[in-house]
Amino acid sequence: MPSERRNYRRIPMGATVAFQELSFSTDPEPTTSVYGDISAGGLLLASAKLIPLGTLLKLELRVPGWGKHQGRFGPAQDQDLRPLVAVGQVVRVENLEEGDYELGVKFLNVYPDDQEALRKFVEASAPADE
């Protein structure tokens, strides 16, 4: 029987994320990448550079389809345009190939309404057999 340590369901996405290290010594320009999957607790993203375990990141995620779960006024497609902004911590680093890394990022701070909207979106989007 496999040991599953995750607290949240995950769904594949392939959408964009802008991220930058929260540090006094790094460039202020964010890096744009793609995240492979997402849950209400974190995400898996691709990185062209090694980012050490424990590093704090500011994240701005595009989450196509989450607008209808936000509970705000206006068309859902307009809500989809608003990024989810979060602070996350790198909890896993995998070296895929020379210069390509996969980062497991745990959300540490997300606006509660946005995290709830993300949770509802993931639950509604996850396959029924999970």
BAZAZA-77010 format. One record per atom (N, C-alpha, C): residue number from 1; residue in one letter; atom name; x, y, z. Coordinates in pm, 1 decimal, always signed. Atoms other than C-alpha are relative to their C-alpha. Last residue first. Layout:
# BAZAZA-77010
seq	type	atom	X	Y	Z
NUM	A	CA	X	Y	Z
...
END
This chain:
# BAZAZA-77010
seq	type	atom	X	Y	Z
130	E	N	-108.5	-17.4	-97.7
130	E	CA	-924.0	+972.4	-694.0
130	E	C	-52.6	-2.9	+140.5
129	D	N	-49.5	+127.4	-52.6
129	D	CA	-1186.4	+820.1	-925.9
129	D	C	+113.7	+13.8	+100.3
128	A	N	+88.5	+58.3	-100.1
128	A	CA	-1382.4	+1143.9	-974.5
128	A	C	+56.0	-126.9	+63.2
127	P	N	+75.2	+116.1	+49.0
127	P	CA	-1099.8	+1320.4	-1157.0
127	P	C	-78.3	-65.8	+113.2
126	A	N	-68.8	+129.8	-16.7
126	A	CA	-1002.8	+1650.4	-995.7
126	A	C	-85.4	-112.9	-55.0
125	S	N	-74.6	+36.9	+120.0
125	S	CA	-1150.4	+1971.0	-1141.2
125	S	C	+64.7	-137.0	+8.3
124	A	N	+91.0	+9.1	+114.0
124	A	CA	-1425.6	+2040.7	-885.3
124	A	C	+69.1	-52.5	-125.2
123	E	N	+98.2	+105.6	-27.0
123	E	CA	-1196.5	+1958.9	-591.8
123	E	C	-93.3	-18.6	-118.4
122	V	N	-70.9	+128.3	+11.3
122	V	CA	-915.7	+2170.4	-743.0
122	V	C	-98.2	-115.8	+23.1
121	F	N	-34.7	+22.2	+140.1
121	F	CA	-1149.3	+2467.6	-798.5
121	F	C	+66.0	-136.1	-19.1
120	K	N	+124.0	+35.6	+69.3
120	K	CA	-1296.6	+2441.5	-448.8
120	K	C	+27.0	-31.6	-146.8
119	R	N	+39.6	+132.5	-49.0
119	R	CA	-946.3	+2437.8	-292.9
119	R	C	-125.8	-48.2	-73.7
118	L	N	-89.7	+96.7	+63.0
118	L	CA	-839.6	+2732.5	-512.0
118	L	C	-37.6	-141.7	+41.7
117	A	N	+39.3	+7.9	+140.9
117	A	CA	-1144.6	+2933.2	-404.0
117	A	C	+86.0	-101.7	-74.0
116	E	N	+126.4	+73.4	+3.1
116	E	CA	-1065.9	+2850.3	-39.8
116	E	C	-51.0	-14.0	-143.2
115	Q	N	-32.8	+139.4	-25.6
115	Q	CA	-703.8	+2958.3	-86.8
115	Q	C	-126.5	-86.7	-3.0
114	D	N	-62.7	+56.1	+120.0
114	D	CA	-818.6	+3280.5	-252.4
114	D	C	+33.9	-147.3	+20.9
113	D	N	+104.1	+15.9	+101.5
113	D	CA	-1059.8	+3359.1	+31.7
113	D	C	+56.1	-60.9	-128.5
112	P	N	+91.0	+111.9	-28.8
112	P	CA	-784.9	+3289.6	+288.4
112	P	C	-110.7	-21.2	-103.3
111	Y	N	+121.3	-64.4	-46.1
111	Y	CA	-524.0	+3519.4	+122.7
111	Y	C	-106.3	-108.9	+19.0
110	V	N	+90.6	-28.4	+111.2
110	V	CA	-230.1	+3286.4	+84.3
110	V	C	-120.7	+69.5	+60.8
109	N	N	+89.6	-112.2	-23.5
109	N	CA	+68.6	+3248.7	+317.6
109	N	C	-76.8	+28.9	-128.8
108	L	N	-7.6	-41.1	-140.0
108	L	CA	+281.0	+2938.8	+359.4
108	L	C	-100.0	+109.6	+32.1
107	F	N	+51.9	-132.8	-29.9
107	F	CA	+207.2	+2757.4	+33.8
107	F	C	+9.6	+26.5	+150.0
106	K	N	+112.1	+2.9	-94.4
106	K	CA	+435.1	+2457.0	-9.4
106	K	C	-44.8	+143.2	+25.4
105	V	N	+15.7	-122.0	-79.3
105	V	CA	+657.8	+2450.1	-317.2
105	V	C	-126.0	-12.1	+85.4
104	G	N	+123.3	+15.8	-75.6
104	G	CA	+790.7	+2133.2	-479.8
104	G	C	-10.3	+118.3	+94.4
103	L	N	+9.5	-47.1	-137.8
103	L	CA	+1054.1	+2242.5	-726.2
103	L	C	-137.5	-30.3	+57.2
102	E	N	+140.5	+5.7	-36.3
102	E	CA	+1153.2	+2061.9	-1045.2
102	E	C	-7.5	+34.6	+148.4
101	Y	N	+37.1	+45.9	-133.3
101	Y	CA	+1491.9	+2153.4	-1183.9
101	Y	C	-151.1	-0.7	+14.6
100	D	N	+145.0	+6.3	-16.1
100	D	CA	+1647.1	+2194.2	-1526.0
100	D	C	-33.3	-62.7	+133.9
99	G	N	+63.5	-130.3	+12.7
99	G	CA	+2005.0	+2315.6	-1573.6
99	G	C	-151.0	+0.7	+10.8
98	E	N	-90.8	-111.9	-24.3
98	E	CA	+2159.3	+1975.7	-1641.9
98	E	C	-72.7	+132.0	-24.2
97	E	N	-109.6	+3.7	+96.4
97	E	CA	+1865.3	+1739.9	-1634.4
97	E	C	+90.7	+116.1	+34.4
96	L	N	+49.1	+80.7	+111.2
96	L	CA	+1587.0	+1660.5	-1389.4
96	L	C	+108.6	-23.6	-103.9
95	N	N	-79.9	-34.1	+117.0
95	N	CA	+1747.2	+1779.2	-1064.1
95	N	C	-41.7	-92.5	-113.4
94	E	N	-43.5	+114.8	+77.5
94	E	CA	+1472.2	+1746.0	-803.5
94	E	C	+73.8	+49.4	-123.7
93	V	N	-73.6	-38.8	+120.1
93	V	CA	+1414.6	+1998.4	-528.7
93	V	C	+45.8	-127.5	-68.9
92	R	N	-60.6	+110.3	+74.6
92	R	CA	+1154.4	+1955.1	-255.7
92	R	C	+67.3	+55.5	-123.5
91	V	N	-8.2	+115.7	-89.5
91	V	CA	+1020.1	+2179.9	+21.1
91	V	C	+57.2	-122.9	-69.7
90	V	N	-47.1	+115.1	+76.0
90	V	CA	+1066.6	+2520.6	-145.0
90	V	C	+20.9	-116.1	+98.8
89	Q	N	-132.9	+45.5	-39.5
89	Q	CA	+861.6	+2762.5	+62.7
89	Q	C	+35.4	-123.8	-81.1
88	G	N	-22.1	+143.9	-11.5
88	G	CA	+564.7	+2962.9	-58.3
88	G	C	+142.3	-30.8	+40.7
87	V	N	-137.0	+22.8	-43.0
87	V	CA	+426.3	+3313.8	-31.0
87	V	C	+13.3	-150.1	+19.3
86	A	N	-29.2	+77.8	-119.8
86	A	CA	+111.7	+3361.1	-232.2
86	A	C	+147.9	+9.5	+34.6
85	V	N	-128.3	-44.0	-54.9
85	V	CA	-59.6	+3566.9	-501.3
85	V	C	+22.2	-72.2	+132.1
84	L	N	-4.7	+38.8	-139.9
84	L	CA	-334.9	+3405.8	-709.3
84	L	C	+139.4	+37.8	+48.7
83	P	N	-88.2	+107.6	-45.3
83	P	CA	-348.4	+3599.5	-1031.6
83	P	C	-22.8	-32.3	+147.2
82	R	N	-68.5	-41.5	-122.5
82	R	CA	-655.7	+3793.2	-1145.5
82	R	C	+89.9	-113.8	+48.0
81	L	N	-114.3	-84.2	+35.4
81	L	CA	-741.9	+3710.7	-1506.9
81	L	C	+81.0	+42.7	+123.0
80	D	N	-112.1	+85.1	+41.4
80	D	CA	-962.7	+3419.0	-1403.3
80	D	C	+125.0	+81.8	-29.2
79	Q	N	-67.7	+42.9	-122.1
79	Q	CA	-1185.9	+3669.3	-1219.9
79	Q	C	+120.0	-89.0	-32.3
78	D	N	-74.8	-115.0	-49.9
78	D	CA	-1272.4	+3834.3	-1551.8
78	D	C	+77.6	-36.5	+126.3
77	Q	N	-119.6	-12.5	+83.3
77	Q	CA	-1365.9	+3491.8	-1695.1
77	Q	C	+83.1	+121.6	+41.4
76	A	N	-105.5	+90.8	-46.6
76	A	CA	-1597.8	+3440.2	-1396.5
76	A	C	+127.3	+14.9	-82.8
75	P	N	-16.7	+123.3	+77.7
75	P	CA	-1805.6	+3745.4	-1493.9
75	P	C	+119.1	-82.8	+49.1
74	G	N	-51.3	-16.1	+135.1
74	G	CA	-1867.5	+4000.2	-1218.5
74	G	C	+17.2	-133.9	-68.0
73	F	N	+95.4	-45.8	+99.5
73	F	CA	-1910.7	+3990.1	-844.2
73	F	C	+68.2	+14.6	-135.3
72	R	N	-1.5	-144.3	+22.0
72	R	CA	-1675.6	+3782.6	-634.4
72	R	C	-103.5	+35.4	-105.4
71	G	N	+107.3	-65.2	-74.7
71	G	CA	-1733.9	+3434.5	-494.7
71	G	C	+0.7	+151.1	-10.1
70	Q	N	-50.2	-109.3	-83.5
70	Q	CA	-1393.1	+3307.1	-609.2
70	Q	C	-108.0	+72.2	+79.4
69	H	N	-5.7	+44.8	-138.8
69	H	CA	-1503.2	+2965.7	-737.1
69	H	C	+39.4	+111.6	+96.6
68	K	N	+136.5	+26.1	-48.1
68	K	CA	-1619.7	+3087.8	-1079.4
68	K	C	-4.5	-46.0	+145.0
67	G	N	+81.6	-119.2	-20.3
67	G	CA	-1280.6	+3246.1	-1139.8
67	G	C	-137.4	-26.7	+58.0
66	W	N	+32.2	-11.8	-142.9
66	W	CA	-1076.1	+2927.1	-1092.3
66	W	C	-94.2	+115.5	+30.1
65	G	N	+119.3	+70.0	-43.4
65	G	CA	-1086.2	+2828.8	-1458.3
65	G	C	-39.0	+18.8	+144.9
64	P	N	+113.0	-1.5	+93.1
64	P	CA	-732.1	+2919.3	-1562.9
64	P	C	-117.3	-82.3	+53.9
63	V	N	+76.6	+122.0	-24.9
63	V	CA	-510.4	+2963.5	-1255.0
63	V	C	-123.0	+2.0	-90.7
62	R	N	+117.7	-6.2	+86.2
62	R	CA	-235.8	+3215.3	-1332.5
62	R	C	-70.1	-133.6	+18.9
61	L	N	+44.3	+109.2	+85.2
61	L	CA	-1.2	+3214.2	-1038.6
61	L	C	-119.3	+38.3	-84.6
60	E	N	+118.7	-55.1	+65.6
60	E	CA	+192.7	+3497.4	-877.3
60	E	C	-42.4	-101.2	-105.3
59	L	N	+58.4	+65.2	+116.4
59	L	CA	+441.4	+3352.8	-629.4
59	L	C	-119.2	+78.1	-51.8
58	K	N	+124.3	-70.5	+27.9
58	K	CA	+676.3	+3517.6	-378.5
58	K	C	-50.3	-56.5	-131.6
57	L	N	+28.9	-55.5	+131.2
57	L	CA	+929.0	+3255.2	-282.1
57	L	C	-128.6	+80.6	+4.1
56	L	N	+133.3	-59.5	+8.2
56	L	CA	+1092.9	+3151.1	+45.4
56	L	C	-16.5	+67.0	-135.8
55	T	N	+7.6	-134.7	+56.1
55	T	CA	+1393.3	+2920.8	+18.0
55	T	C	-145.3	+46.7	-4.9
54	G	N	+26.3	-99.1	-103.1
54	G	CA	+1378.9	+2619.7	+250.5
54	G	C	-12.5	+142.2	-50.5
53	L	N	+107.6	+34.4	-92.7
53	L	CA	+1541.3	+2382.4	+4.2
53	L	C	-14.0	+109.0	+105.2
52	P	N	-19.7	+91.6	-112.9
52	P	CA	+1778.0	+2559.7	-233.7
52	P	C	-127.1	-26.9	+81.4
51	I	N	+45.1	-80.4	-113.4
51	I	CA	+1677.3	+2710.4	-568.8
51	I	C	+3.0	-92.2	+120.8
50	L	N	+12.8	+68.7	-128.1
50	L	CA	+1869.0	+2561.5	-858.9
50	L	C	-41.3	+99.8	+107.1
49	K	N	-113.5	-11.4	-91.8
49	K	CA	+1809.7	+2745.2	-1181.6
49	K	C	-31.5	-71.9	+129.9
48	A	N	-124.9	+12.4	+75.3
48	A	CA	+1597.6	+2676.9	-1489.5
48	A	C	+121.4	+13.6	+90.7
47	S	N	-93.1	-110.8	-18.8
47	S	CA	+1294.7	+2612.3	-1272.6
47	S	C	+127.3	-27.1	-79.0
46	A	N	-127.2	+18.1	+69.3
46	A	CA	+984.6	+2401.7	-1329.3
46	A	C	+86.4	+122.8	+23.4
45	L	N	-35.0	-88.5	+111.1
45	L	CA	+702.3	+2411.3	-1078.9
45	L	C	+137.0	-31.4	-55.2
44	L	N	-123.0	+54.3	+54.4
44	L	CA	+511.4	+2174.0	-851.9
44	L	C	+36.6	+85.7	-119.2
43	L	N	-9.9	+28.3	+142.6
43	L	CA	+244.0	+2338.2	-643.1
43	L	C	+135.7	-56.9	-33.8
42	G	N	-126.5	-29.0	+66.5
42	G	CA	+118.9	+2400.6	-293.4
42	G	C	-3.8	-34.6	-147.2
41	G	N	-114.3	-11.1	-90.0
41	G	CA	-145.0	+2341.4	-26.8
41	G	C	+131.4	+32.8	-66.5
40	A	N	+24.1	-112.5	-91.1
40	A	CA	-469.7	+2404.5	-214.9
40	A	C	+118.3	+21.6	+93.5
39	S	N	+97.8	+38.3	-101.1
39	S	CA	-330.0	+2180.4	-486.6
39	S	C	-25.1	+122.8	+85.8
38	I	N	+32.6	-92.9	-106.2
38	I	CA	-140.6	+2243.9	-808.5
38	I	C	-98.5	-65.5	+95.9
37	D	N	+123.2	+33.3	-69.1
37	D	CA	+31.9	+2057.0	-1085.3
37	D	C	-17.8	+94.7	+116.5
36	G	N	+53.5	+124.9	+53.0
36	G	CA	+293.4	+2115.7	-1351.5
36	G	C	-126.5	-46.8	+67.0
35	Y	N	+15.6	+96.3	-108.6
35	Y	CA	+378.9	+2478.0	-1293.3
35	Y	C	-76.1	-120.9	-52.0
34	V	N	+123.3	+77.7	+9.2
34	V	CA	+523.4	+2673.3	-1579.9
34	V	C	-8.0	-88.7	+123.0
33	S	N	-14.4	+142.1	+26.5
33	S	CA	+785.9	+2945.4	-1553.7
33	S	C	-137.4	-62.8	-14.4
32	T	N	+125.9	+57.8	+45.2
32	T	CA	+834.4	+3319.4	-1530.9
32	T	C	+25.6	-144.4	-39.6
31	T	N	-19.1	+98.3	+104.7
31	T	CA	+1121.2	+3446.8	-1318.1
31	T	C	-136.6	-52.9	-39.2
30	P	N	+47.6	+138.1	-16.2
30	P	CA	+1060.5	+3760.2	-1115.0
30	P	C	+36.2	-85.3	-120.8
29	E	N	+79.2	+47.6	+113.3
29	E	CA	+1283.4	+4067.5	-1138.1
29	E	C	-45.3	-143.6	+23.5
28	P	N	+142.2	-21.9	-24.6
28	P	CA	+1395.1	+4205.0	-800.3
28	P	C	-89.8	-52.9	-111.9
27	D	N	+59.3	-91.2	+96.7
27	D	CA	+1736.0	+4042.8	-838.0
27	D	C	-148.5	+18.8	+30.4
26	T	N	+25.2	+51.2	+135.0
26	T	CA	+1857.2	+3874.7	-523.7
26	T	C	-60.0	+107.6	-89.2
25	S	N	-117.0	+0.2	+87.8
25	S	CA	+2034.6	+4000.8	-209.8
25	S	C	-27.2	-48.2	-141.9
24	F	N	-54.3	-134.2	+17.5
24	F	CA	+1759.8	+4112.5	+28.4
24	F	C	+109.9	+4.4	-105.5
23	S	N	-134.5	-16.7	-53.3
23	S	CA	+1568.2	+3789.9	-12.3
23	S	C	+44.5	+143.4	-23.5
22	L	N	+16.5	-106.3	-99.0
22	L	CA	+1220.9	+3666.6	-94.8
22	L	C	+132.1	+11.3	+73.6
21	E	N	-42.6	+27.8	-136.0
21	E	CA	+1310.6	+3465.3	-402.1
21	E	C	-27.0	+120.7	+88.4
20	Q	N	-129.2	-58.5	-33.6
20	Q	CA	+1109.1	+3536.8	-711.6
20	Q	C	+30.0	-31.5	+144.8
19	F	N	-48.5	+16.7	-136.4
19	F	CA	+820.0	+3369.8	-886.2
19	F	C	+134.6	+68.1	+17.4
18	A	N	-116.0	-88.3	-15.6
18	A	CA	+596.9	+3421.6	-1187.2
18	A	C	+44.3	-15.8	+144.3
17	V	N	-24.2	-55.9	-132.7
17	V	CA	+369.4	+3127.4	-1258.2
17	V	C	+121.0	+91.3	-9.1
16	T	N	-119.4	-79.1	-30.9
16	T	CA	+223.8	+3003.6	-1582.7
16	T	C	+0.2	+50.6	+143.1
15	A	N	+22.8	-144.2	+13.4
15	A	CA	-17.5	+2717.4	-1644.9
15	A	C	+124.4	+75.5	+46.2
14	G	N	-78.1	-50.0	+112.3
14	G	CA	+60.2	+2348.6	-1709.4
14	G	C	-22.6	+147.6	-26.1
13	M	N	+40.4	-129.9	+54.0
13	M	CA	-226.0	+2238.8	-1486.6
13	M	C	+79.5	+39.6	-123.3
12	P	N	-98.9	-52.4	+95.2
12	P	CA	-231.1	+1886.5	-1348.6
12	P	C	-48.3	+131.8	-57.8
11	I	N	+42.6	+13.1	+138.8
11	I	CA	-457.6	+1842.0	-1045.3
11	I	C	+112.1	+51.5	-90.1
10	R	N	-75.4	-75.2	+99.2
10	R	CA	-367.6	+1774.1	-686.3
10	R	C	-62.5	-21.1	-136.4
9	R	N	+3.2	+57.5	+134.0
9	R	CA	-580.0	+1667.4	-390.8
9	R	C	+77.0	+90.6	-94.6
8	Y	N	+91.5	-58.5	+97.4
8	Y	CA	-470.3	+1803.7	-55.4
8	Y	C	+4.8	-77.5	-130.6
7	N	N	+124.8	-34.2	-67.5
7	N	CA	-312.0	+1665.5	+262.8
7	N	C	-106.0	+48.6	-97.6
6	R	N	+64.4	-126.1	+37.9
6	R	CA	-27.7	+1488.4	+85.1
6	R	C	-131.8	+18.2	+73.3
5	R	N	-18.9	-100.5	-104.0
5	R	CA	+168.9	+1220.5	+267.5
5	R	C	-72.3	+129.7	-30.2
4	E	N	+30.7	-132.6	+54.6
4	E	CA	+52.0	+920.3	+63.0
4	E	C	+6.8	+102.3	+112.0
3	S	N	+14.9	-97.2	-107.9
3	S	CA	+219.1	+592.3	+164.5
3	S	C	-17.7	+138.7	-59.7
2	P	N	-85.1	-119.0	+5.1
2	P	CA	+159.7	+332.5	-102.5
2	P	C	-30.2	+94.3	+115.7
1	M	N	+84.7	-118.0	+0.0
1	M	CA	+0.0	+0.0	+0.0
1	M	C	+88.9	+123.8	+0.0
END
